Amino acid sequence: MLDFECLGNRQNIKNYDVVVCGGGPAGFSAAVCSARAGARTIIIERNSCLGGIWTAGLLTWILDIKNKSDKGLLKEMFTELSEIGAGRFIADGVKFSCDVEEMKHYLEQKCVAEGIDVLFGASVCGVKSEERRIKYIAVNSKSGIEYFSAKAYIDATGDGDLGAMSGCSFRSGDAEGNTQPMSLIALLCGVDVEKVRLMNNSETIAGNNPKKNLFAEMQRAGITPSYTQPTLMQLSDDGIFALMSNHEYGIKAYENDKITKSVINARHELYNTVKALKKLGGAWKNVHLVATAEQIGVREGRQIEGVYSITEHDVFEGSCFDDAICDVQNRVDIHSPKCENGGGVVDVGRISKPYQIPLRALIAKDNDSVIMAGRCISGEMYAHSTFRLTGNAVETGSAAGILAALSAASGDIPKGVSFSDFKKMQNRIFG
Ligand SMILES: Cc1cc2nc3c(=O)[nH]c(=O)nc-3n(C[C@H](O)[C@H](O)[C@H](O)COP(=O)(O)OP(=O)(O)OC[C@H]3O[C@@H](n4cnc5c(N)ncnc54)[C@H](O)[C@@H]3O)c2cc1C
């Protein structure tokens, strides 16, 4: 644990009801619901925008939204984003696609309207815990080290930074600790929408395999992508696409030196790929690499151990729970941790069933101040590969925000908050 006792001015600790660490899909949702439940709330975010993978990660396809888009925060977001022309349901209606810049602006304005404080360029870098409770956290930014305390804390860092710093046990990847590869996303414009139809993952054409076609096209250009199932996702009618075609292997979400090398490597691969495609002409004649992501896409960070941990059994048997807060419909989606065969998706040969996430999977087992949201909630590798999508991050974030606000107001630890009080507040907020 970081020794920061001598750093900064701890006489000046800033107090909140709820501190949300990380402002990605889960952190944003947590903060909105915490504020609506009456808690004075702050988001501490290391980037200079909200949205995490949606914005800094350049991936604005919101997935696993079936049974969720007609209620709660997702419904509200889809309605508002559609109204301002910043997003739309695509293909079969099971995906919602947004414009990256519109999304950044939308999320910020939503926080402003809800009275949520936001701190950018600020990384949670230390935790002072005593007797299973957090006393305060340390945050590193251009202002130096600053200290924040709260009645409840939400770990929405994706990687489980807060939980780990608070001394919580966690797992990462499979039983041997192997984690799935990371991918850096690129944004392309000038792609000929008609000519790439058969390579476009947004198109549902019977019998067509867009990833296979794109792979063949890249090989025709002299490129073998490090991810052999490259994916082209259409974000607008005028030819803006997100491209996911690289895999970086053997890196933990908390190994910054390796992450840096992988970002440099992935960006180099993307530049070479787009250059080679452009040389082909045709659909790619006017292609332009507009941006590469600020934040590399991390599939697996830490799963902080919860009061309940979602198991392989839950995924394949379709478990239901009395304290359910989210329906997961996604299939098992494990990108092979090994780079053999381009690290395609592991075929587990078993079909997962829709199952539910219980509120207990959001409550840390080892620290009574920590509530998790998004991809760092408690679950085994199979479970994580089904629940990590952002439709579920919004739902777990919303639940974490309500739970944190109730805990802050009552003084009860999160696992002491009754589920009926939770449901009452959820109904009050969303009807
Ligand atoms: C390559 C890739 C493709 C994917 N494709 C899709 C897709 O198409 N659709 C979909 O729905 N999901 C997709 N996913 C899954 C999804 O992106 C993630 O699981 C999702 O990001 C979960 O949201 P989150 O809020 O938990 O985490 P994140 O989006 O990672 O957000 C975490 C936030 O916390 C901040 N943070 C981290 N550490 C700290 C710290 N110490 N202090 C302060 N702030 C911190 C980060 O900057 C970030 O803003 C994909 C994931 C990857 C990696």
The ligand as a Gaussian input file, in Angstrom:
#p B3LYP/6-31G(d) Opt

LIG

0 1
 C      -11.734000      -3.730000     -26.867000
 C      -13.024000      -3.744000     -26.139000
 C      -14.189000      -3.760000     -26.837000
 C      -15.408000      -3.729000     -26.178000
 N      -16.540000      -3.664000     -26.901000
 C      -17.690000      -3.361000     -26.291000
 C      -18.837000      -2.991000     -27.042000
 O      -18.832000      -2.951000     -28.266000
 N      -19.964000      -2.675000     -26.359000
 C      -20.032000      -2.713000     -24.991000
 O      -21.098000      -2.424000     -24.440000
 N      -18.952000      -3.061000     -24.264000
 C      -17.788000      -3.376000     -24.885000
 N      -16.681000      -3.706000     -24.144000
 C      -16.791000      -3.891000     -22.693000
 C      -16.852000      -2.573000     -21.983000
 O      -16.142000      -1.632000     -22.657000
 C      -16.303000      -2.525000     -20.566000
 O      -16.488000      -3.611000     -19.834000
 C      -16.814000      -1.221000     -19.926000
 O      -15.851000      -0.274000     -20.208000
 C      -17.188000      -1.282000     -18.503000
 O      -17.429000       0.023000     -18.028000
 P      -16.705000       0.545000     -16.730000
 O      -17.326000       1.858000     -16.424000
 O      -16.728000      -0.526000     -15.712000
 O      -15.153000       0.691000     -17.132000
 P      -14.383000       1.772000     -18.043000
 O      -15.137000       2.097000     -19.271000
 O      -13.017000       1.226000     -18.224000
 O      -14.323000       3.062000     -17.134000
 C      -13.480000       3.175000     -16.019000
 C      -13.145000       4.635000     -15.791000
 O      -12.389000       4.755000     -14.612000
 C      -11.271000       5.615000     -14.833000
 N      -10.209000       5.197000     -13.914000
 C       -9.507000       4.033000     -13.928000
 N       -8.652000       3.987000     -12.904000
 C       -8.796000       5.152000     -12.211000
 C       -8.196000       5.688000     -11.044000
 N       -7.270000       5.000000     -10.350000
 N       -8.569000       6.924000     -10.630000
 C       -9.515000       7.631000     -11.323000
 N      -10.121000       7.159000     -12.439000
 C       -9.779000       5.929000     -12.870000
 C      -10.937000       5.407000     -16.299000
 O      -10.224000       6.498000     -16.824000
 C      -12.322000       5.240000     -16.916000
 O      -12.892000       6.459000     -17.308000
 C      -15.455000      -3.742000     -24.778000
 C      -14.266000      -3.764000     -24.058000
 C      -13.055000      -3.762000     -24.741000
 C      -11.816000      -3.733000     -23.945000

